[in-house]
Amino acid sequence: MRFVDTVSFAAVAAALVATGTMTLSAQPAHAQAAAPLSANPLIGPWNTPDAVPPYDRIKPAHYAPAFDEGMRLARKDLDAIANNKAAPTFQNTIEAMERSGELLTRTANAFFNLTGSDGTPEIQAVETEVGPKLARFQSQTYLDKKLFGRIDALYQKREALGLTEEQARLLEVTWKSFMRSGAALPDAQRTRLAAIDEQLAKLNTEFGQKVVADQKAGDTLLSAAEMAGMPDSFRAAAADRAGKAGKPGMFLVGATRSDFEPFMTQATNRAAREKVFHAFDERGSNANANNTGDTIKQMVSLRLERAKLLGFKSHADFQLANSMAETPEAAQALMDQVYQAGLAQAKKEEADLQKLATADGISKLEPWDWRFYSEKVRKARYDLDENQLKPYLPMEGIFGGLKETTERLFGLKLVERTDIPTWNTGIRTFDVFEADGRRVGLFYADWFTRDTKQPGAWMNEIRTQNGLENRKPQVVNNMNVTPPAKGQVALVSYDDAETMFHEFGHALHGLLSATRYPSLAGTAVYRDYVEFPSQVYEHWVSDRGILERHARNAKGEPMPPQLLDALMKARNFNQGFMTVQQLSSAIVDMELHRLESIPADFDAVKFEKATLAKYGVPEAVGMRHRLSHFTHLFSGGYSAGYYAYTWAEVLEADAFAKWQESGDIWNKDIAASYRKNILQTGNSRPPQESFIAFRGRLPTPDALLKNRGLK
């Protein structure tokens, strides 16, 4: 069982994935179809290729009984450790904990993979049922006095135990996890902490389900006139969705980023842009049953109470005590430096766009205008047209570029399999092999959007690399690419292409992990470090050679040189807008979680508006993620942590500069060092040590500002 520093086991899983529509009144799935445990495919050996979850045989009704049995067996394992009459040793306590709870871990990984990627009403009902149970189980574990007594006894004499570097790190991480979960608190405070954890688990699930429900309700039906300016591929996909929704002759534009971004950029009908903008932007803040305002208020209040019980003045202080940044002040200082540079650039960009809008009779540039006029400026300045670009970005071609990149840098090959059971149609699986034929692990690609999938893109693990048990990792990448109409190929935006490389950077972090202990493996690192390897990998999607070989249209023709030239020149275009959008979300997150008291009349929308005004965020720019649908914060693991993307970008920009300084971004010696010192080490040592081992020093923000064209 992996022991990590978090609020609850349920929150760990939900940090990777969110959920679908709200079904709190649904009957518990296991009550609908009770069956003996012996007939449950989750229990017992998984006789499948590579022992993957038997998704072809698992039904929603199987999960709750498997969770119950898994928790029973895990508790038995942990009680045996806690009550061991022998003196505590690393092997009979810490290592024994690493080996405990196998059924619970397998079930949780298989299940929480679904809550984000295929959160059907039946799956949501199970999530609603088991979330509080898992939180209770986690609290009981972390507040077990006997268990913590053994861990604490080892920690207090750690330097005399003769531990390896990795063992010492695991002992430290485990001890801190228990301390941060209240193991040393008086009984009354421990009881209250457990109640808070359980309530947060319920609210965590509630928030994610409300957001996806409101997202689905935000589907916008448009007429042919309202689709003016959109390319044929987009129109065909939107018409297909409308037809399936029983609205032939109409066009359905989803309240998802994969639909929102191209529509805001290319639709010439301003009223239609405004309509789609509001559907996307107001998810979770509408006056309906899916409004998340009260859920947010309850969560920030409980988080603050929890932090104070543990001796911190705010939730942000609690969260960042276990991060590279260490304090909210350090994180804020970095954000301020980058934000101010981005804001200055965004104001220049806004002035240019307002001139174009004024020429069209628009006196005030609105949020639904920025991308549209920005695209006009980009076309005029760089002769780059999104409509011309996208036909040369087939999803399969970009994936081909990703495979070439992975093989050239690390010698890894991806070989597709057809015998792996998956949870829905359209999911592909690949074995990953070393150059010498040794198998690394299994990769699942779930790239297409569906009504039951949470928004965004993410990586999660179905099985974590485990050197203790010699188990290969199984990792999943999720995206929300709009499926093509029948007979057509899936086309992606350049942003989608970067996202595919980004998520595979996470996948490599999991696949190439080489730790002994699963609690330290792969992505089990600080939140402001975990985005570092993923953001590094984005750089290769813009390599000219990769695009020349893989950015090809339906006829197999490569992207014309002049179009490729324009794409390369425009890479830093609109960086002020993108920097402010991202950092305004991070700043609101940090300001919210630095509160030391929550007003009785707290309103998330009003707080957000006041914070944006305080920092001078232009109205036409706004936030990338508003609080009302900010799943990173309220159904994920990024509360007081969205700054992590910028922090990690400092790391990755400085790290990638090492390849640039060598004059060869395909330098295999540097790639080998990066693999050894970053990807393989997981959390087996402090991240600062891993970065210094690779780069020779700590990073500076100079490369980041230069990369964004802000310096």
C-alpha positions in Angstrom: 0.0 0.0 0.0 1.4 3.4 -1.0 1.6 5.8 2.0 1.7 9.4 0.8 1.3 12.7 2.4 -2.4 13.7 1.7 -5.7 14.4 3.3 -7.2 11.0 2.6 -6.9 7.9 0.4 -9.9 9.1 -1.5 -8.3 12.4 -2.1 -5.2 10.7 -3.5 -7.1 8.9 -6.1 -9.2 12.0 -6.9 -6.1 14.1 -7.3 -5.5 12.1 -10.5 -9.0 11.9 -11.8 -12.3 13.7 -11.2 -15.8 12.4 -11.8 -19.0 12.5 -13.9 -22.6 13.7 -13.2 -24.2 13.8 -9.8 -26.0 10.7 -8.6 -26.1 11.0 -4.9 -29.5 9.4 -4.7 -28.5 6.4 -6.7 -28.8 3.0 -5.0 -25.4 1.5 -4.0 -24.2 -0.6 -6.9 -23.4 -3.6 -4.8 -26.9 -3.6 -3.4 -28.3 -3.9 -6.9 -26.5 -7.1 -7.7 -25.1 -8.8 -4.6 -22.9 -11.8 -5.4 -20.4 -14.0 -3.6 -16.9 -12.7 -3.4 -15.6 -15.8 -5.2 -17.5 -14.6 -8.3 -16.0 -11.1 -8.1 -13.4 -10.6 -10.9 -11.6 -8.0 -8.8 -10.8 -10.5 -6.0 -8.2 -13.2 -6.5 -5.6 -13.3 -9.2 -6.2 -11.3 -12.4 -5.6 -13.9 -15.1 -5.2 -11.4 -17.8 -2.2 -10.3 -20.0 0.3 -8.6 -17.7 -2.3 -9.0 -14.9 -4.2 -5.9 -16.0 -7.6 -5.2 -14.5 -10.2 -7.4 -16.2 -12.3 -4.5 -17.3 -14.2 -6.8 -19.8 -15.6 -8.7 -16.8 -15.8 -6.1 -14.1 -19.2 -4.5 -13.5 -19.9 -1.5 -11.3 -21.6 -3.8 -8.7 -18.2 -5.5 -8.2 -16.3 -2.5 -6.9 -18.0 -1.8 -3.5 -17.7 -5.4 -2.3 -14.0 -5.4 -3.5 -13.3 -2.2 -1.6 -14.9 -3.6 1.5 -12.9 -6.8 1.3 -9.7 -4.9 0.4 -10.1 -2.6 3.4 -10.7 -5.6 5.7 -7.6 -7.4 4.5 -5.5 -4.2 4.6 -6.6 -3.5 8.1 -5.7 -7.0 9.0 -2.2 -6.4 7.5 -1.7 -3.1 9.3 -3.0 -4.5 12.7 -0.5 -7.3 12.4 2.3 -4.7 11.9 1.1 -2.5 14.8 0.7 -5.4 17.2 3.9 -7.2 16.3 5.6 -8.1 19.6 9.0 -7.9 18.1 10.9 -4.6 18.4 10.3 -2.4 15.3 12.7 -2.7 12.5 12.6 -1.2 9.0 11.7 -4.5 7.5 8.9 -5.5 9.9 7.3 -2.1 10.0 8.1 0.2 7.1 8.8 -2.4 4.4 5.9 -4.5 5.7 3.6 -1.5 5.2 4.8 -1.2 1.6 3.7 -4.9 1.1 0.3 -4.4 2.7 -3.1 -3.9 1.3 -2.6 -5.4 -2.2 -6.3 -6.0 -3.0 -7.2 -2.5 -1.8 -4.5 -0.9 -3.9 -5.4 -2.9 -7.0 -9.1 -2.1 -6.6 -8.6 1.6 -6.0 -6.3 2.0 -9.0 -8.7 0.2 -11.3 -11.7 2.1 -10.0 -10.4 5.6 -9.7 -9.1 5.3 -13.3 -12.8 5.1 -14.2 -14.1 8.0 -12.2 -12.3 10.4 -14.4 -12.3 8.7 -17.7 -15.7 7.0 -17.7 -17.7 8.2 -14.7 -21.1 6.7 -15.5 -23.9 7.1 -13.1 -23.3 3.6 -11.7 -19.6 4.4 -11.2 -20.5 7.7 -9.5 -22.9 5.9 -7.2 -20.0 3.7 -6.1 -17.7 6.6 -5.7 -20.2 8.4 -3.5 -20.5 5.3 -1.3 -16.9 4.3 -1.0 -15.3 7.8 -0.7 -16.1 8.4 2.9 -15.2 4.8 3.8 -11.8 5.2 2.3 -11.3 8.5 4.1 -12.3 6.8 7.4 -9.9 3.9 6.6 -7.1 6.4 5.9 -7.8 8.3 9.1 -7.9 5.1 11.2 -4.5 4.2 9.7 -2.8 7.5 10.3 -4.2 7.9 13.8 -3.3 4.4 14.9 -1.2 5.0 18.0 0.5 1.6 18.0 1.4 1.8 14.3 2.7 5.4 14.6 4.6 4.4 17.8 6.6 1.9 15.8 7.3 4.4 13.0 8.2 7.1 15.4 10.6 4.8 17.3 12.5 4.1 14.1 12.5 7.7 13.0 14.0 8.9 16.3 17.0 6.5 15.9 17.1 6.6 12.1 20.8 7.6 11.8 21.8 4.5 13.8 19.8 2.0 11.6 22.3 1.6 8.8 19.6 2.4 6.1 20.3 2.9 2.5 19.6 6.3 1.0 16.2 5.2 -0.3 15.2 3.4 2.9 16.1 6.6 4.9 14.0 8.6 2.5 11.0 6.2 2.8 11.2 6.3 6.6 11.2 10.1 6.5 8.3 10.4 4.0 6.2 7.9 6.0 6.9 9.6 9.4 6.0 13.0 7.9 2.9 11.6 6.3 1.7 10.4 9.7 2.6 13.6 11.5 0.9 15.7 8.8 -2.2 13.5 9.2 -2.4 14.2 13.0 -0.7 11.2 14.4 0.8 13.2 17.3 -2.3 15.2 18.2 -4.4 14.8 21.4 -7.3 12.4 21.1 -10.1 15.1 20.8 -8.2 16.8 17.9 -7.5 13.5 16.2 -11.3 12.7 16.3 -12.1 16.0 14.8 -9.5 15.6 12.1 -10.9 12.2 11.1 -14.4 13.8 10.8 -13.0 16.6 8.6 -11.2 14.1 6.4 -14.4 12.2 5.8 -16.4 15.3 5.1 -13.8 16.5 2.6 -13.9 13.2 0.8 -17.6 13.6 0.3 -17.3 17.2 -0.9 -14.4 16.3 -3.1 -16.6 13.8 -5.0 -19.6 16.2 -4.9 -17.6 19.0 -6.6 -16.3 16.9 -9.4 -19.6 15.4 -10.2 -21.4 18.8 -10.2 -18.8 20.3 -12.6 -19.2 17.5 -15.2 -23.0 17.6 -14.8 -22.9 21.3 -15.5 -20.5 20.9 -18.3 -22.8 18.4 -20.0 -25.7 20.9 -19.5 -23.6 23.5 -21.2 -23.7 21.8 -24.6 -24.7 24.5 -27.0 -26.9 23.9 -30.0 -26.1 26.3 -32.9 -27.5 27.0 -36.3 -25.6 26.9 -39.6 -25.3 30.7 -39.5 -23.8 30.6 -36.0 -21.2 28.2 -37.2 -19.8 30.6 -39.7 -16.0 30.6 -39.9 -15.6 27.1 -38.5 -13.7 24.5 -40.6 -15.4 21.6 -42.2 -13.9 19.0 -39.8 -15.3 20.9 -36.8 -18.7 21.4 -38.4 -18.9 17.7 -39.3 -18.1 16.6 -35.8 -20.6 19.1 -34.3 -23.3 18.1 -36.7 -22.7 14.4 -35.9 -23.1 15.1 -32.1 -26.2 17.1 -32.7 -27.7 14.3 -34.7 -26.9 11.8 -32.0 -28.6 14.2 -29.5 -31.8 14.1 -31.6 -31.2 17.5 -33.2 -30.5 16.9 -36.9 -29.7 20.0 -38.9 -28.2 21.6 -35.9 -24.6 21.8 -34.5 -23.7 20.8 -31.0 -20.6 22.6 -29.5 -19.6 21.1 -26.1 -18.6 23.1 -23.1 -15.1 21.5 -23.2 -11.8 23.1 -24.0 -11.3 21.0 -27.1 -14.4 22.7 -28.6 -14.2 26.0 -26.8 -10.7 27.1 -27.9 -11.2 26.5 -31.7 -14.7 28.1 -31.6 -13.4 31.2 -29.8 -10.6 31.5 -32.3 -12.4 30.9 -35.6 -16.1 31.6 -35.3 -17.0 34.8 -37.1 -20.4 35.1 -35.4 -19.7 37.2 -32.4 -23.1 36.5 -30.7 -22.4 32.7 -31.1 -18.9 33.2 -29.6 -20.5 34.9 -26.6 -23.0 32.1 -26.2 -20.4 29.4 -26.2 -18.1 31.4 -23.9 -20.7 31.7 -21.2 -21.6 28.0 -21.4 -17.9 27.2 -20.9 -16.9 29.9 -18.4 -19.9 29.6 -16.1 -19.8 25.9 -15.5 -20.4 25.4 -11.8 -21.7 28.9 -11.2 -25.1 28.7 -12.8 -28.3 29.0 -10.7 -29.1 25.3 -10.7 -28.5 22.1 -8.6 -24.9 21.9 -9.9 -23.8 25.2 -8.5 -20.5 24.6 -6.6 -20.4 27.8 -4.5 -21.6 26.2 -1.2 -19.3 23.2 -1.8 -16.3 25.5 -2.2 -17.2 27.4 0.9 -17.4 24.2 3.0 -14.2 22.8 1.6 -12.0 25.9 2.2 -13.5 26.2 5.7 -12.7 22.6 6.5 -9.2 22.8 5.0 -8.5 25.9 7.1 -9.7 24.2 10.3 -7.6 21.1 9.5 -4.5 23.2 8.9 -5.0 25.0 12.2 -5.4 21.7 14.1 -2.1 20.7 12.7 -0.4 23.9 13.8 -0.4 26.0 10.6 -2.0 29.4 10.1 -3.5 28.6 6.7 -4.1 25.7 4.3 -1.5 27.1 2.0 1.1 27.1 4.8 0.2 23.4 5.5 0.4 22.4 1.8 3.6 24.2 1.0 5.5 22.9 4.0 5.8 19.7 2.0 6.9 21.2 -1.4 10.0 22.5 -3.1 8.8 26.1 -2.5 8.4 25.4 1.2 6.3 28.5 1.9 3.5 30.5 0.3 5.7 33.5 0.3 8.3 31.8 -1.9 5.7 30.6 -4.3 4.1 34.0 -4.5 7.4 35.7 -5.1 8.0 33.6 -8.2 4.5 34.1 -9.4 4.8 37.8 -9.0 8.0 38.0 -11.0 6.5 36.1 -13.9 3.1 37.6 -13.6 4.3 41.2 -13.8 6.3 40.5 -17.0 3.3 38.7 -18.5 0.8 41.5 -17.5 3.0 44.1 -19.2 3.0 42.0 -22.4 -0.8 41.3 -22.1 -1.6 45.0 -22.0 0.4 45.6 -25.2 -1.4 42.7 -26.8 -4.8 44.0 -25.7 -4.1 47.4 -27.2 -3.3 45.8 -30.6 -6.5 43.7 -30.5 -8.7 46.6 -29.5 -7.6 48.5 -32.7 -8.9 45.6 -34.8 -12.1 45.3 -32.7 -12.7 49.1 -33.0 -12.5 48.8 -36.8 -15.3 46.3 -36.6 -17.4 48.6 -34.5 -16.6 47.0 -31.1 -15.8 49.6 -28.5 -14.8 47.2 -25.8 -12.8 44.0 -26.3 -14.6 41.1 -24.4 -13.3 37.7 -23.3 -15.1 36.1 -26.3 -13.2 38.5 -28.6 -9.6 38.0 -27.5 -8.8 34.7 -29.3 -10.7 35.7 -32.4 -8.8 39.0 -32.9 -5.6 37.4 -31.7 -5.8 34.9 -34.5 -6.2 37.8 -36.9 -3.1 39.5 -35.6 -1.2 36.2 -35.7 -2.2 35.6 -39.4 -1.3 39.2 -40.3 2.0 39.1 -38.4 3.2 35.6 -39.2 0.9 34.6 -42.1 -0.3 31.7 -39.9 -3.9 30.6 -40.1 -5.4 28.0 -37.8 -7.6 26.7 -40.6 -4.5 26.1 -42.7 -2.5 24.6 -39.9 -4.9 22.0 -38.4 -5.2 19.7 -41.5 -1.5 19.0 -41.0 -1.9 18.0 -37.4 -3.6 14.5 -37.5 -3.6 12.9 -34.1 -2.0 9.8 -35.4 0.8 11.9 -37.0 1.5 13.7 -33.7 1.6 10.3 -32.0 4.1 9.2 -34.6 6.3 12.2 -33.7 6.0 11.3 -30.0 7.1 7.7 -30.7 10.1 8.9 -32.7 11.1 11.4 -30.0 10.9 8.7 -27.3 13.0 6.2 -29.3 15.6 8.8 -30.3 16.1 10.1 -26.8 15.7 7.0 -24.7 15.8 4.0 -27.1 12.3 3.1 -26.2 9.8 1.5 -28.6 6.0 1.4 -28.3 4.4 -1.7 -29.7 0.6 -1.8 -29.9 -1.4 -4.6 -28.3 -4.9 -5.7 -29.1 -5.4 -8.2 -26.2 -5.7 -5.8 -23.3 -9.2 -5.4 -21.9 -10.2 -1.7 -21.6 -13.0 0.3 -20.0 -14.5 1.8 -23.2 -14.1 1.9 -27.0 -11.3 3.8 -28.7 -8.7 3.1 -26.0 -5.3 1.8 -27.3 -2.6 0.0 -25.4 1.1 -0.3 -26.0 4.0 -2.3 -24.6 7.0 -0.2 -24.0 10.4 -1.9 -24.7 14.0 -1.0 -24.2 16.3 -1.0 -27.2 17.6 -4.4 -26.1 14.1 -5.9 -26.0 13.5 -5.7 -22.2 9.9 -4.8 -21.4 9.4 -1.5 -19.4 5.7 -1.5 -18.9 2.3 -0.9 -20.4 0.8 2.4 -21.7 -2.9 3.1 -22.2 -3.9 6.0 -24.5 -7.5 7.3 -23.8 -7.5 10.4 -26.0 -11.1 11.0 -27.0 -13.7 13.0 -25.1 -16.9 11.3 -23.9 -19.9 12.5 -21.9 -18.7 10.5 -18.9 -15.1 11.9 -18.9 -13.9 14.8 -16.8 -12.5 17.8 -18.6 -8.8 18.3 -19.3 -5.9 15.9 -19.7 -4.1 13.8 -17.1 -1.9 10.8 -16.4 -2.7 8.2 -13.8 -1.4 4.8 -12.9 -3.2 1.5 -12.9 -0.1 -0.1 -11.4 2.8 1.7 -9.9 6.4 0.5 -10.5 7.3 -1.7 -7.6 10.9 -2.9 -7.2 10.0 -4.7 -4.0 7.6 -7.1 -5.8 9.3 -6.7 -9.3 6.1 -5.3 -10.9 6.2 -3.3 -14.1 4.2 -0.1 -14.2 0.9 0.4 -16.1 0.2 4.1 -16.9 -2.7 5.9 -18.6 -2.8 9.1 -20.5 -6.2 10.9 -20.9 -7.1 13.7 -23.2 -10.3 15.2 -24.5 -9.8 15.3 -28.3 -13.1 15.7 -30.2 -13.8 12.4 -32.1 -13.8 12.8 -35.8 -17.0 12.3 -37.9 -17.4 8.9 -39.4 -14.8 8.3 -42.2 -12.6 11.2 -41.2 -9.3 11.3 -39.2 -9.0 13.0 -35.8 -7.3 16.4 -36.2 -5.8 18.2 -33.2 -4.8 21.8 -32.5 -1.1 22.6 -31.9 -2.1 23.1 -28.2 -3.5 19.5 -28.2 -0.2 18.3 -29.8 1.7 19.9 -26.9 -0.7 18.3 -24.5 -0.1 14.9 -25.9 3.7 15.3 -25.4 3.1 16.8 -21.9 1.0 13.9 -20.7 3.5 11.4 -22.1 6.2 13.2 -20.2 4.2 12.2 -17.1 3.8 8.7 -18.5 7.6 8.4 -18.8 8.0 9.5 -15.3 5.9 6.5 -14.2 7.2 4.0 -16.8 10.9 4.7 -16.2 10.8 4.8 -12.4 13.4 2.5 -10.9 12.8 2.7 -7.1 12.6 -0.2 -4.8 9.6 1.1 -2.9 6.3 1.9 -4.5 5.5 4.8 -2.2 8.6 6.6 -3.7 8.0 5.6 -7.3 7.6 7.7 -10.4 5.2 10.6 -9.9 5.0 10.3 -6.1 6.9 13.5 -5.8 6.2 17.1 -4.6 3.4 18.7 -6.5 5.6 21.6 -7.7 8.1 19.0 -9.0 5.7 16.5 -10.7 5.0 18.9 -13.6 8.7 19.3 -14.4 9.2 16.1 -16.5 5.9 16.6 -18.4 6.7 20.2 -19.3 10.3 19.2 -20.4 8.8 16.8 -23.0 6.7 19.5 -24.7 9.8 21.0 -26.2 10.3 18.2 -28.8 6.8 18.6 -30.4 8.1 21.9 -31.8 11.3 20.4 -33.3 11.3 21.2 -37.0 12.4 17.8 -38.0 9.6 16.1 -36.0 7.0 18.3 -37.7 8.4 17.9 -41.2 8.2 14.1 -40.9 4.9 13.8 -39.0 2.8 16.9 -39.6 1.1 15.7 -42.8 -2.3 16.2 -44.3 -4.8 13.5 -45.4 -2.9 13.1 -48.7 0.3 12.5 -46.9 1.7 15.8 -47.9 4.1 17.5 -45.4 3.3 20.9 -43.9 4.4 23.5 -46.5 7.7 25.1 -45.5 6.2 28.6 -45.3 3.5 27.3 -42.9 6.1 25.6 -40.8 8.2 28.7 -40.8 5.2 30.7 -39.6 4.5 28.2 -36.8 8.0 28.4 -35.6 8.1 32.2 -35.6 4.7 32.4 -33.8 5.5 30.1 -30.9 5.8 33.0 -28.5 2.8 34.9 -29.8 0.1 35.8 -27.3 2.4 34.8 -24.4 1.1 37.8 -22.3 -2.4 36.5 -22.5 -1.5 32.9 -21.7 0.8 33.8 -18.9 -1.8 36.0 -17.2 -4.5 33.5 -17.7 -2.6 30.7 -16.0 -1.1 32.8 -13.2 -4.4 34.6 -12.4 -5.8 31.1 -11.7 -2.7 30.3 -9.5 -2.9 33.6 -7.7 -6.6 33.3 -6.9 -5.9 29.7 -5.6 -3.1 30.9 -3.4 -5.0 34.0 -2.1 -8.0 31.8 -1.3 -6.0 29.2 0.6 -3.9 31.8 2.5 -7.0 33.1 4.2 -6.7 32.7 8.0 -10.5 33.0 8.5 -13.4 32.4 6.2 -16.2 35.0 6.4 -19.7 33.8 7.1 -20.9 35.4 3.9 -18.0 34.0 1.8 -18.9 33.9 -1.9 -16.4 32.3 -4.3 -17.5 34.4 -7.3 -17.2 37.6 -5.4 -13.8 36.6 -3.9 -12.5 35.7 -7.3 -13.7 39.0 -8.8 -12.1 41.0 -6.0 -8.8 39.2 -6.3 -8.6 39.7 -10.1 -9.3 43.4 -9.6 -6.5 43.6 -6.9 -4.0 42.2 -9.3 -5.2 44.2 -12.3 -6.1 41.2 -14.5 -7.6 42.5 -17.7 -11.3 41.5 -18.0 -10.8 40.3 -21.5 -8.1 37.9 -20.3 -9.5 36.5 -17.0 -8.7 33.1 -15.6 -7.9 29.8 -17.3 -9.9 28.0 -14.7 -12.5 29.8 -12.6 -13.1 28.7 -9.0 -16.6 27.3 -9.8 -15.2 24.6 -12.0 -11.5 24.5 -10.9 -11.3 20.7 -10.5 -7.5 20.9 -9.9 -8.4 22.6 -6.5 -11.6 21.0 -5.4 -11.7 17.5 -6.8 -7.9 17.1 -7.3 -4.7 17.5 -5.4 -3.7 21.1 -6.4 -5.2 23.2 -3.7 -2.7 26.0 -2.9 -0.7 24.2 -5.6 -1.7 25.5 -9.0 1.5 27.7 -8.8 3.3 24.4 -9.4 3.0 24.6 -13.1 5.0 27.9 -13.1 7.4 26.6 -10.5 8.0 23.4 -12.6 8.3 25.5 -15.8 11.3 27.2 -14.2 12.8 23.8 -13.6 12.0 22.5 -17.1 13.2 25.6 -18.9 16.5 25.5 -17.1 16.8 21.8 -17.6 16.1 21.9 -21.4 18.6 24.7 -21.7 21.2 22.0 -21.0 20.3 20.3 -24.3 20.3 23.7 -26.0 23.7 24.6 -24.7 25.1 21.4 -26.1 23.9 22.4 -29.5 21.9 19.2 -29.9 18.5 18.7 -28.5 18.8 14.9 -29.3 22.0 14.6 -27.2 21.7 11.0 -25.9 24.2 11.5 -23.1 22.1 14.3 -21.7 19.0 12.2 -22.2 20.7 9.3 -20.3 21.6 11.7 -17.4 18.0 13.1 -17.4 16.6 9.5 -17.2 19.0 8.5 -14.5 18.8 11.5 -12.3 15.2 12.7 -12.9 12.9 10.0 -14.3 14.2 7.0 -12.5 14.6 8.5 -9.0 11.0 9.3 -8.1 10.9 10.6 -4.5 13.9 8.4 -3.4 15.7 11.6 -2.6 14.8 15.3 -2.2 14.0 16.8 -5.6 16.6 19.6 -5.2 19.3 16.9 -5.1 17.9 15.2 -8.2 17.9 18.5 -10.1 21.4 19.4 -9.1 22.6 15.9 -10.0 21.3 16.5 -13.5 22.0 20.3 -14.0 24.9 20.8 -11.7 23.1 23.6 -9.8 19.7 24.9 -8.8 17.5 26.6 -11.5 16.9 30.3 -12.2 13.8 31.8 -13.9 15.8 33.4 -16.7 15.3 30.5 -19.2 11.5 30.6 -18.5 11.2 34.3 -19.2 13.3 34.0 -22.3 11.3 31.0 -23.6 8.0 32.9 -23.2 9.5 36.0 -24.9 9.0 38.0 -21.7 12.7 38.9 -21.4 
